[in-house]
Amino acid sequence: MPYVNVKITRDGATEQQKADVIKGMTDVLVKVLGKNPASTFVVIEEVDMEAWGVGGEPVKAIRARAAKKG
C-alpha cells in the first residue's frame, strides 16, 4: 500500500493539474513497482511560499526578484 506525499507551493496549481499529478504518480508506481492502483495513495500538500525556502530565502522573495528581472 504505497503512500506518496507531494509538496508544492501554493501558487496556482489547478484542480486538473493536481489530478494529473495524482494519476501520474500512481501510474509510475504501477509501472515500475507493480503496485495496485486501488491501494496507492497520493496526497498533495500545498505550502505557502513564505513557508518554503531555498538557499536561505523564502520562495516568495526569490520569485518576486525574478519577476522584477524578467
TIZALUM-147249 format. One record per residue: residue number from 1; x, y, z of N, C-alpha, C in turn. Coordinates in pm, 1 decimal. Example, Ala and Ser with C-alpha at 12.3 -4.5 7.8 and 13.67 -1.06 7.14 Angstrom:
# residues 2
<rec num="1" n_east="1319.0" n_north="-569.0" n_up="780.0" ca_east="1230.0" ca_north="-450.0" ca_up="780.0" c_east="1320.0" c_north="-330.0" c_up="780.0"/>
<rec num="2" n_east="1285.0" n_north="-225.0" n_up="708.0" ca_east="1367.0" ca_north="-106.0" ca_up="714.0" c_east="1290.0" c_north="3.0" c_up="787.0"/>
This chain:
# residues 70
<rec num="1" n_east="84.7" n_north="-116.8" n_up="0.0" ca_east="0.0" ca_north="0.0" ca_up="0.0" c_east="89.8" c_north="123.8" c_up="0.0"/>
<rec num="2" n_east="131.7" n_north="170.1" n_up="-117.6" ca_east="218.1" ca_north="287.4" ca_up="-125.4" c_east="144.9" c_north="415.3" c_up="-84.2"/>
<rec num="3" n_east="221.4" n_north="504.3" n_up="-23.9" ca_east="172.0" ca_north="636.9" ca_up="13.5" c_east="274.5" c_north="736.1" c_up="-37.5"/>
<rec num="4" n_east="231.1" n_north="826.1" n_up="-125.6" ca_east="318.8" ca_north="927.2" ca_up="-183.1" c_east="270.1" c_north="1063.3" c_up="-136.4"/>
<rec num="5" n_east="361.5" n_north="1142.6" n_up="-81.1" ca_east="328.1" ca_north="1277.1" ca_up="-35.1" c_east="402.3" c_north="1375.9" c_up="-123.3"/>
<rec num="6" n_east="328.7" n_north="1453.1" n_up="-201.0" ca_east="385.3" ca_north="1551.6" ca_up="-291.2" c_east="361.5" c_north="1689.2" c_up="-230.4"/>
<rec num="7" n_east="467.9" n_north="1765.1" n_up="-211.8" ca_east="453.9" ca_north="1900.1" ca_up="-158.2" c_east="487.8" c_north="1999.7" c_up="-267.4"/>
<rec num="8" n_east="396.8" n_north="2096.1" n_up="-285.0" ca_east="417.5" ca_north="2202.2" ca_up="-383.3" c_east="385.0" c_north="2335.7" c_up="-317.0"/>
<rec num="9" n_east="435.7" n_north="2442.8" n_up="-375.9" ca_east="398.9" ca_north="2573.4" ca_up="-323.1" c_east="256.8" c_north="2606.5" c_up="-363.6"/>
<rec num="10" n_east="190.4" n_north="2681.3" n_up="-278.5" ca_east="51.6" ca_north="2721.2" ca_up="-302.2" c_east="53.3" c_north="2845.3" c_up="-392.2"/>
<rec num="11" n_east="61.5" n_north="2821.3" n_up="-521.6" ca_east="68.3" ca_north="2934.5" ca_up="-613.3" c_east="-4.8" c_north="2909.9" c_up="-743.8"/>
<rec num="12" n_east="-113.4" n_north="2837.3" n_up="-735.1" ca_east="-198.8" ca_north="2832.0" ca_up="-852.1" c_east="-206.6" c_north="2702.2" c_up="-928.9"/>
<rec num="13" n_east="-163.0" n_north="2590.2" n_up="-872.4" ca_east="-184.6" ca_north="2463.6" ca_up="-941.5" c_east="-334.7" c_north="2440.8" c_up="-951.9"/>
<rec num="14" n_east="-380.0" n_north="2410.4" n_up="-1071.5" ca_east="-523.4" ca_north="2391.7" ca_up="-1092.8" c_east="-567.9" c_north="2254.0" c_up="-1043.8"/>
<rec num="15" n_east="-697.5" n_north="2238.6" n_up="-1030.0" ca_east="-753.9" ca_north="2109.3" ca_up="-991.2" c_east="-713.9" c_north="2002.1" c_up="-1092.7"/>
<rec num="16" n_east="-715.9" n_north="2037.0" n_up="-1220.5" ca_east="-677.9" ca_north="1940.8" ca_up="-1324.4" c_east="-530.7" c_north="1903.6" c_up="-1314.7"/>
<rec num="17" n_east="-444.4" n_north="2000.9" n_up="-1288.8" ca_east="-302.2" ca_north="1971.1" ca_up="-1273.9" c_east="-278.2" c_north="1876.8" c_up="-1156.0"/>
<rec num="18" n_east="-348.0" n_north="1899.7" n_up="-1046.6" ca_east="-334.0" ca_north="1812.7" ca_up="-930.1" c_east="-382.7" c_north="1671.6" c_up="-963.8"/>
<rec num="19" n_east="-493.0" n_north="1662.8" n_up="-1035.3" ca_east="-543.8" ca_north="1531.8" ca_up="-1076.6" c_east="-442.6" c_north="1460.9" c_up="-1166.1"/>
<rec num="20" n_east="-377.5" n_north="1535.9" n_up="-1254.1" ca_east="-275.5" ca_north="1478.2" ca_up="-1342.2" c_east="-154.9" c_north="1428.0" c_up="-1262.6"/>
<rec num="21" n_east="-114.5" n_north="1502.3" n_up="-1159.6" ca_east="-3.5" ca_north="1459.1" ca_up="-1073.8" c_east="-41.8" c_north="1330.1" c_up="-1001.0"/>
<rec num="22" n_east="-161.2" n_north="1325.7" n_up="-946.7" ca_east="-207.1" ca_north="1205.2" ca_up="-876.1" c_east="-206.4" c_north="1085.4" c_up="-969.9"/>
<rec num="23" n_east="-259.8" n_north="1103.7" n_up="-1089.5" ca_east="-262.9" ca_north="994.6" ca_up="-1188.4" c_east="-122.1" c_north="954.0" c_up="-1228.0"/>
<rec num="24" n_east="-37.2" n_north="1052.4" n_up="-1254.0" ca_east="99.5" ca_north="1022.6" ca_up="-1297.0" c_east="180.1" c_north="948.7" c_up="-1191.3"/>
<rec num="25" n_east="169.5" n_north="992.2" n_up="-1066.3" ca_east="242.6" ca_north="925.0" ca_up="-958.5" c_east="192.8" c_north="781.5" c_up="-941.4"/>
<rec num="26" n_east="62.1" n_north="764.5" n_up="-949.4" ca_east="4.8" ca_north="630.4" ca_up="-939.0" c_east="54.6" c_north="543.0" c_up="-1053.7"/>
<rec num="27" n_east="51.4" n_north="596.4" n_up="-1174.5" ca_east="96.4" ca_north="520.5" ca_up="-1291.8" c_east="241.4" c_north="475.9" c_up="-1279.4"/>
<rec num="28" n_east="327.9" n_north="562.3" n_up="-1225.2" ca_east="468.8" ca_north="526.9" ca_up="-1207.5" c_east="482.7" c_north="408.7" c_up="-1111.5"/>
<rec num="29" n_east="410.1" n_north="412.5" n_up="-1000.6" ca_east="419.6" ca_north="303.2" ca_up="-904.0" c_east="364.1" c_north="172.5" c_up="-960.1"/>
<rec num="30" n_east="260.9" n_north="183.0" n_up="-1041.3" ca_east="206.2" ca_north="63.1" ca_up="-1106.0" c_east="308.1" c_north="7.0" c_up="-1204.9"/>
<rec num="31" n_east="362.7" n_north="93.6" n_up="-1289.9" ca_east="454.9" ca_north="50.6" ca_up="-1395.6" c_east="588.2" c_north="0.1" c_up="-1339.5"/>
<rec num="32" n_east="647.2" n_north="75.6" n_up="-1248.6" ca_east="782.1" ca_north="43.0" ca_up="-1201.7" c_east="782.4" c_north="-64.9" c_up="-1093.9"/>
<rec num="33" n_east="688.7" n_north="-56.8" n_up="-1000.4" ca_east="689.4" ca_north="-148.6" ca_up="-886.4" c_east="577.0" c_north="-251.9" c_up="-888.3"/>
<rec num="34" n_east="488.8" n_north="-242.0" n_up="-987.0" ca_east="379.0" ca_north="-338.3" ca_up="-996.1" c_east="274.3" c_north="-321.3" c_up="-886.9"/>
<rec num="35" n_east="259.1" n_north="-200.0" n_up="-835.0" ca_east="164.2" ca_north="-176.3" ca_up="-725.9" c_east="20.9" c_north="-170.5" c_up="-777.5"/>
<rec num="36" n_east="-70.7" n_north="-199.7" n_up="-690.2" ca_east="-213.1" ca_north="-196.0" ca_up="-722.0" c_east="-261.2" c_north="-50.9" c_up="-712.2"/>
<rec num="37" n_east="-314.3" n_north="6.6" n_up="-819.8" ca_east="-358.5" ca_north="145.9" ca_up="-813.9" c_east="-471.3" c_north="167.7" c_up="-712.7"/>
<rec num="38" n_east="-550.4" n_north="65.5" n_up="-686.9" ca_east="-662.1" ca_north="79.5" ca_up="-593.1" c_east="-615.1" c_north="99.2" c_up="-448.9"/>
<rec num="39" n_east="-491.5" n_north="60.6" n_up="-420.5" ca_east="-440.4" ca_north="78.3" ca_up="-284.6" c_east="-317.7" c_north="170.0" c_up="-281.6"/>
<rec num="40" n_east="-305.1" n_north="254.4" n_up="-382.0" ca_east="-195.5" ca_north="351.2" ca_up="-388.9" c_east="-251.2" c_north="489.2" c_up="-354.5"/>
<rec num="41" n_east="-194.5" n_north="548.9" n_up="-251.8" ca_east="-242.4" ca_north="677.8" ca_up="-203.2" c_east="-144.7" c_north="787.6" c_up="-244.1"/>
<rec num="42" n_east="-197.1" n_north="895.9" n_up="-299.5" ca_east="-117.2" ca_north="1012.5" ca_up="-335.2" c_east="-182.7" c_north="1133.6" c_up="-270.1"/>
<rec num="43" n_east="-105.1" n_north="1205.3" n_up="-191.1" ca_east="-154.6" ca_north="1324.4" ca_up="-121.8" c_east="-72.2" c_north="1443.2" c_up="-168.3"/>
<rec num="44" n_east="-140.0" n_north="1548.7" n_up="-207.2" ca_east="-72.5" ca_north="1672.7" ca_up="-245.9" c_east="-92.8" c_north="1773.8" c_up="-134.4"/>
<rec num="45" n_east="17.7" n_north="1822.9" n_up="-80.9" ca_east="13.0" ca_north="1926.3" ca_up="21.5" c_east="63.1" c_north="2056.5" c_up="-40.0"/>
<rec num="46" n_east="-14.9" n_north="2160.6" n_up="-23.5" ca_east="26.0" ca_north="2291.5" ca_up="-71.9" c_east="79.5" c_north="2374.0" c_up="44.4"/>
<rec num="47" n_east="197.9" n_north="2430.5" n_up="24.4" ca_east="266.1" ca_north="2505.6" ca_up="127.5" c_east="274.5" c_north="2652.0" c_up="83.7"/>
<rec num="48" n_east="243.4" n_north="2744.0" n_up="175.0" ca_east="257.1" ca_north="2886.6" ca_up="144.3" c_east="400.6" c_north="2916.5" c_up="103.4"/>
<rec num="49" n_east="417.0" n_north="3003.0" n_up="5.1" ca_east="550.5" ca_north="3035.6" ca_up="-43.6" c_east="637.8" c_north="3097.7" c_up="65.1"/>
<rec num="50" n_east="575.7" n_north="3163.4" n_up="163.0" ca_east="652.6" ca_north="3221.4" ca_up="272.7" c_east="709.7" c_north="3113.9" c_up="364.7"/>
<rec num="51" n_east="654.0" n_north="2993.1" n_up="356.8" ca_east="695.8" ca_north="2883.4" ca_up="443.6" c_east="785.6" c_north="2782.9" c_up="372.5"/>
<rec num="52" n_east="826.5" n_north="2813.0" n_up="250.4" ca_east="910.9" ca_north="2722.7" ca_up="173.4" c_east="1035.6" c_north="2799.9" c_up="135.0"/>
<rec num="53" n_east="1150.4" n_north="2748.8" n_up="171.6" ca_east="1273.8" ca_north="2820.7" ca_up="143.3" c_east="1371.2" c_north="2740.3" c_up="61.2"/>
<rec num="54" n_east="1451.5" n_north="2812.2" n_up="-15.0" ca_east="1557.8" ca_north="2752.1" ca_up="-94.9" c_east="1680.0" c_north="2843.1" c_up="-83.1"/>
<rec num="55" n_east="1793.0" n_north="2787.3" n_up="-52.5" ca_east="1915.3" ca_north="2866.2" ca_up="-45.3" c_east="1910.9" c_north="2975.7" c_up="59.8"/>
<rec num="56" n_east="1835.7" n_north="2953.5" n_up="165.8" ca_east="1829.2" ca_north="3050.4" ca_up="274.1" c_east="1727.7" c_north="3161.1" c_up="255.9"/>
<rec num="57" n_east="1645.9" n_north="3151.2" n_up="151.9" ca_east="1544.7" ca_north="3254.3" ca_up="125.3" c_east="1407.5" c_north="3191.4" c_up="105.0"/>
<rec num="58" n_east="1301.4" n_north="3263.7" n_up="143.7" ca_east="1166.4" ca_north="3216.0" ca_up="112.2" c_east="1144.1" c_north="3218.8" c_up="-40.0"/>
<rec num="59" n_east="1071.4" n_north="3122.4" n_up="-90.1" ca_east="1042.3" ca_north="3115.5" ca_up="-233.7" c_east="971.9" c_north="3242.6" c_up="-281.1"/>
<rec num="60" n_east="885.3" n_north="3299.0" n_up="-198.3" ca_east="814.1" ca_north="3420.9" ca_up="-238.0" c_east="912.5" c_north="3532.0" c_up="-272.5"/>
<rec num="61" n_east="1017.7" n_north="3549.2" n_up="-194.6" ca_east="1118.0" ca_north="3652.9" ca_up="-222.0" c_east="1196.0" c_north="3622.0" c_up="-349.6"/>
<rec num="62" n_east="1229.3" n_north="3497.1" n_up="-369.4" ca_east="1304.3" ca_north="3456.4" ca_up="-490.3" c_east="1221.3" c_north="3484.7" c_up="-614.0"/>
<rec num="63" n_east="1093.6" n_north="3447.0" n_up="-610.3" ca_east="1007.3" ca_north="3467.5" ca_up="-727.2" c_east="980.0" c_north="3615.8" c_up="-751.2"/>
<rec num="64" n_east="967.8" n_north="3693.8" n_up="-646.0" ca_east="945.7" ca_north="3838.6" ca_up="-662.1" c_east="1066.2" c_north="3900.6" c_up="-729.7"/>
<rec num="65" n_east="1184.9" n_north="3862.5" n_up="-689.4" ca_east="1306.8" ca_north="3915.4" ca_up="-750.1" c_east="1316.7" c_north="3874.6" c_up="-897.1"/>
<rec num="66" n_east="1282.1" n_north="3750.5" n_up="-926.3" ca_east="1286.1" ca_north="3701.0" ca_up="-1064.5" c_east="1185.3" c_north="3774.2" c_up="-1152.0"/>
<rec num="67" n_east="1068.4" n_north="3805.3" n_up="-1096.7" ca_east="965.1" ca_north="3876.4" ca_up="-1173.1" c_east="1011.3" c_north="4017.3" c_up="-1208.9"/>
<rec num="68" n_east="1086.0" n_north="4082.2" n_up="-1121.7" ca_east="1137.7" ca_north="4216.8" ca_up="-1148.2" c_east="1240.3" c_north="4216.0" c_up="-1260.3"/>
<rec num="69" n_east="1317.7" n_north="4106.5" n_up="-1269.6" ca_east="1420.8" ca_north="4095.7" ca_up="-1371.8" c_east="1362.9" c_north="4063.4" c_up="-1509.4"/>
<rec num="70" n_east="1253.9" n_north="3986.4" n_up="-1506.8" ca_east="1207.7" ca_north="3933.5" ca_up="-1633.4" c_east="1085.9" c_north="3988.6" c_up="-1687.3"/>
